[in-house]
């Protein structure tokens, strides 16, 4: 096992990684910015390093800090540099371990148009759309006409719901494509796009995999991620329900086959759309997911510890037969937002977190913490689990009632409305459920 790891992230995920490291006896070096000095995990790290004025995106500074402070590895968490192939390459060129896939895999799967082609070679179906990257409007228009409306234009190097436009008719295409491409260039420094048929209604299902980089991989079950706003998830569940067992098992097996065929290393997630008994591959996230706690709850496996163990040993000391899915788990992402979804930074002057059986809270909040405006508005993940989905929902309703934060607005109201909706209770949801039934 590593002796010392640099945590190249902030907020709740940085605290999550630090806790796993401490339980494994691994020392931590935590980075922070000058506008982010009050982070909770900084109190518990063995060393802290100011990395920048306000950015966590300087890959070179991260590697230099790791080397200067005696680290053997870097954990990128999610967001920021987590899916940056250059960062992974720079880390390993410096003689450090990158706790994630190798740079080649990140680059290959990070290009979503390339990932589609790769998935097809392993027997996964694709949403009808462009065969590869689309670089300009002149090339895009005939492809869009062939795919048919409505359709979706997506940034090939995008993420986090950005660089995406849904287009209902051909008269809207030119402006929407141009806007999406401009956003992609601004956010991802890449203007390559791809086009997919818009499927509706459709569910968003994902499969968690873990590989050793030498052709061995396992899955840790499925997740339901259909509850989204503007292509960003706000609530997740494990396992996915209301899917024929044989169909789901086939998907899990094909996901492992792809991970093994790629020689995939560490944690990854394959994402699919599900409609009328068919799964369609959309992308692979080459990192730990925000929603990983629901998988941990139903498998009993600490995914961050497993990441550290695989990265340090190069071995996956788990077989598929050792993975058992038991019970049900739900995660609510709590954001510092008002009822119009505007960010609500500010001072947290009072706080109460839920507890009791089957309740987990991943959060970096504390009384007196000032939420900065410069970063993502996620302030807590409330996770509940029970033997049944019904029990998990009841437990989540209780947990949300116990959660109290004063000084900022937060998004718990929308979660309560979802939990009370009959369609959700019956697990009849799709990716447009929120905008149709809740918002």
ABEGO torsion letter per residue (X at the ends): XBABBBBBBBEAAAAAAAAAAAAAGBBBBBBBBAAAAABAAAAABABBBBABAABAABAAAAAAAAAAAGBABBBAEBEEAAABAAAAAAAAAAGBBBBEBBAAAAAAAABAAAAAAAAAAAGBBBBBEBABBBABAAAAAAAAAAAEOBBBBBBAABEGGBGBBBBABAAAAAAAAAAAAAAAAAAAGBABBBBBBBBOBBBBBBBBBBBAGAGBBBBAEBBBAABBBGGBBABBBOBBBGBBAAAAAAAAAAAAAAAAAAGBBEBBBBBBBBBGGBBBBABBBBBBBAAAAAAAAAAGBBAAAAAAAAAAAGBBABBAAABBBBEBBBBBBBBBBBAAGBBBBEBBABBBBBBEBGBBBBBABBBGBBBBAABBABABBBBBBBABAAAAAAAAAAAAAABBBBGBBBAAAAAAAAAABAAAAAGBBBAAAAAAAAX
